[in-house]
């Protein structure tokens, strides 16, 4: 006679969660990060669906509605040409989000491979890359972005390139430091011992283990890129009128602060909330992606 033995329900082991599932579980426990994520999602939705959400054409002028205060017809008021401020703020979200994402993507595409080469190869390669990176970091980020944007010419595309190139040294230094820390681990030595090529080790073993801090830095860099794009547009080096941009809207609004303060309030608040949201999300990701956290 055979006896079937079964474990009680409480003793049945659940499958172990993966690293990204554990990170999401830790992120959900941080309310600030969730608030930041929710605000970022709202701004992404505004950028994607601006043609359907905006109540009016953002560049359509109306001489009979110049600098009108917020009302039921124009919730955020109108500007000096009678254009609907709410519509321009919504469309301006596209420029800011595009500048943040594209600029940081450029920085990642340039900075991560260079930092990976510097940290993994070492020697002369590391020395040359480190000295060039230090030279770029000696110049303030925004000053370098303004200089590059002025050299390339005023446009949103050139502003994104300037911001991306200016932020690249930060990712080079971060990636190099992380690679140096990971390269001495036992599993890297084991990969060398079984005959893996340096390129395979760098891509298959080193790069996946440095993604967490790079993701955190990228999130925080998007916030800096949003401010940089607004600054360049404020100076006339970014998005060109009449296309809406939060920075160019603030540049125009500075002349009408006494008569029409709403022209400056709404784009200013948009920049504030978007940058704050990315910073909150980045702080939450720093804790969530830390393997030492439970």
N, C-alpha and C positions, 0 to 999 in steps of 0.2 A: 504494500500500500504506500503510495506516494503522498506527501504532504506539501501543499502549496504554501509558500511563505510570501507574504506581501508586506511592504512597509506601510505604516500609517501615512495618511496624507501629509502630515506635518513633517515626515521624514524624507519625503520625495525631494530630491535635489532639483532645483530649477536651473536651466541652462545659464551659464555665466554670461553676463552682459559684456558687450564689446566696449572698447575704449571710447568710441563716440557716443554710445548709449550712456555710459557712465558720465561723460562730460555733459550731455544734455540733462541728465538727472541732477547734477550739481548746479548747472545753470538755472534750472527751474526753481531752486531754493533761494536764488538771489533776486529779490524783487526789483532792485534798481536796474539790473541787467534786463529783466523782462520788460520793464517800462521802456528802457532804451530800445529794445528790439521792436516793441509795438510801435513806437514813434518812427523808427526807421522804416518799418513796413508801410506805415501810412504815407510817408514821403515818397517811397518807391511807387506806391499806387498812384499818388498824385502825378508823379513824373510820367508814368506809363499811360495813364488814362486822361492826361490833361486836355486833349481835344474834346472829350465827352464830359469832363467835370467843369471846366471853365465856363462861366455863364456868358462870356462875351469874347469877341476877338481881342487879343491882348494888344494889338497895334492899331486898332480902329480908333480914330480920334472923333471927338464930339465937341464942337466949339460952344455948344449950349450947356455943357456939363463940366466946365473947367473947375478944378479944385473943389468939387462938391464933397461935403462931409459924408461920413457913412450913413446910409439910409437903406430902406427896403429895396430900392432900385439898384444901389451899389453898396454892398455890405461893407466893403473896406474903403469906400470913397473913390474919388477919381484923382488923376494927377494933373499936371499943368497943361496937358493937351486934351483933357477930358477922357482919357483912357481908364478903363476899369482896373483898379488896383488889385482886386482879388484875382482877376484873370491873369494879370501880369505876375503876381506872386506864384500862382499855380504853374504857369509856364516857366517861370524862373527856376522852379524846382528841377526841371530837366537839365538846365545848364549846370546847376550846382552838383546834382547827383552824377551827371555825366563826367564833369570835371573830377570829382572825387574818385569814381571807380576807374576811369581811364588813366588818370595820372598815377594812381597807386599800381595799376596793372603794368604800366611802363616801368615803374620803379622795381616791381617784382621781377619782371622779365630781364631787367638789366642787373639788378643788385644781387639776386639770389645766385645765379651762375657765377658771377665774379667772386662773391664771397665764398662760395663753395670751392672754387679753384684756389683761392688764397689760403683757406683753412686746411684743405686736404693736401695740396701740393707742397705748401711751405716753401722754405728757402728763398731764392731770389724772387720767385713769383709773388710770394706773400709780402716780401719787403716792398716791392714796387707798388703793388696794389694798395698796401697799407699807407704808404707815403702819399700817394695820389688821393686816397680817401681822406686822409688827414688834411690835405690842402683844401679840398672842397668843404670839409666840415668847419674849417676855420672861417669861412664866409657864412653869415647868417642865412638860413633857409629862404626867408622871404626876399631878402636883398638879392640873392642869387637868382631866384625865380623872376624878379622884376627885371634884372639885367638881361636874362635870357629871352624873356618875352619882348623886351624892347628891341633886342637884336633880331629876333625872328619876325616881328611885326605884330600889330594888334589884331587878334582874332581868337576865338575860343579854342580852336585847334592848336594854335601856337602856344596859348596859355597852358593847355593841358600838357603839351610836350615840355614846356619850361618847368612846370611844377613837378612832373614825373622825373625829369633829369635831376632837378635840385634835391629831390628826396631820395635818390638812388644811394648816395653814400651811407645813409642810415641803415638801409637794408644790407649793404655790403658789410658793414661793421658787425651788425647783429648776426648775419649768417656765418661770417668767419668765426666769431666767438663761439657760436653753437657747434660748428663743425669741429673746432679744436677740442671742445668738451666731449663730443660723441666719439671722436676718432680714437680715443684711448680705451674705449670700452672693450670688454672681453669678446663680444660677438663680432666686433670689427676685426680683432686679431684672428678669430676663428675663420672669418670669411677670407682673410688673407692666406691663412694656413691651407685651406682647401683649394687654393689656386684661382680665386676670383680676380679679375682684372681690376685695376684702380677705378676705371670708369664705372664698372658694374657695382663695385662697392659703394662708390659715391652716390649713384642713382638709386640702387636697390636697398641699401642699408643705412647710409648716412642721411640722405635727403628726407625720407619718411619720418625720421626721428627728430627732425628740427622744424617740422611744420607748425607745431603748436605755438611757439613764440613768434614765428613769422606771421601767422594768422592774427595774433593779438596785435602785433605792430602794424599790420596792414589796416586793421579796423581803426586804430588810433590815427594812422596816417591819413585815412579818408577825411576825418574831422579837420586835420590840418590843411588838407587840400581844398576843402570847402571854403575855409577862411582865406586861403591863398587866392582862390578863384574870385571870391568876392572882392578882395583887395585889388587884384589886377583889373577887374571890371570897373571898380571905383576909380582907378587911375586911367581908364580908357585903353587898357592893354588886353582886355579879355573880350567877353561878348560885346559885339558892337550894336549900338542902337540902329533901328528901333526894336531889335530882338530883346525880349525881357531877360534881365539878370538882376539878382538881388543886389549885387555890388553897384551896377550902373543905376539902379533905382535909388539907392542911397546917395549916390553922387548927385543926382538931380534933386533929391529931396532936401539936401542941405541948404538949398537956396530958398526953401519954402517952409522951414521948420516953424516959424511963427504963424504963418497963415494956414498951413495945411500939415500939421504934425503927423497925420495918419499916413502920409506918403513915406515917412521914415520908420514909423512904428512897425508896420507889418513886415516889410522885408528884414528889418533888424531882428524882430522876434523869430522869424523863420530861420535865419542863420543861427541864432542862439539855441533854439530847440533842436535843430538838426545836429549841430556840433555837440551839444550836451548829450543827445541820444547816442551818438557814436562813441563818446567817451564812456558813458555808462555801460554800453555794450562791451566795449573793449576791456574795461575793468572786470566785468563779469566773466568774460572769456578767459582772462588771465587766471582767475581762480578755477574756472571749470576745466580748463585744459591742463592744469597742474596735476601730474600723477600723484603727488604727495597729498592732495586733498581727498577727502572721503565724501 
